[in-house]
Amino acid sequence: MFDLKVIRNSLVLIFISLLIALLWSLRASSARLAVWVDQLGKSF
């Protein structure tokens, strides 16, 4: 038998790591967007 507490803890860990990965990719894409906007501003 699996211990429900262990399963729940591992699910929470997986959820947190996915959340961190999502936030990290959002931060990276927003930084890229800021660079792109900056270059666009310089070209005008």
C-alpha positions as CSV (number, residue, x, y, z in Angstrom):
1,M,0.0,0.0,0.0
2,F,1.1,3.5,-0.8
3,D,1.1,6.1,1.9
4,L,-1.2,8.9,0.9
5,K,0.9,11.4,2.8
6,V,4.0,10.5,0.7
7,I,1.9,10.7,-2.6
8,R,0.5,14.1,-1.6
9,N,4.0,15.4,-0.6
10,S,5.4,14.3,-4.0
11,L,2.5,15.9,-5.8
12,V,3.0,19.1,-4.0
13,L,6.8,19.0,-4.9
14,I,6.0,18.4,-8.5
15,F,3.4,21.2,-8.6
16,I,5.9,23.7,-7.0
17,S,8.6,22.8,-9.4
18,L,6.3,23.2,-12.4
19,L,5.2,26.6,-11.0
20,I,8.8,27.7,-10.6
21,A,9.6,26.5,-14.2
22,L,6.6,28.4,-15.5
23,L,7.6,31.6,-13.7
24,W,11.2,31.3,-14.8
25,S,10.1,30.9,-18.5
26,L,7.8,33.9,-18.1
27,R,10.6,36.0,-16.7
28,A,12.9,34.9,-19.5
29,S,10.4,35.7,-22.2
30,S,9.5,39.1,-20.6
31,A,13.2,39.9,-20.5
32,R,13.5,39.0,-24.2
33,L,10.4,41.2,-24.9
34,A,11.9,44.1,-23.1
35,V,15.1,43.8,-25.1
36,W,13.1,43.6,-28.3
37,V,11.0,46.7,-27.4
38,D,14.3,48.5,-26.5
39,Q,15.7,47.7,-30.0
40,L,12.5,48.8,-31.6
41,G,12.6,52.1,-29.7
42,K,16.2,52.7,-30.9
43,S,15.3,52.0,-34.5
44,F,12.8,54.8,-34.6
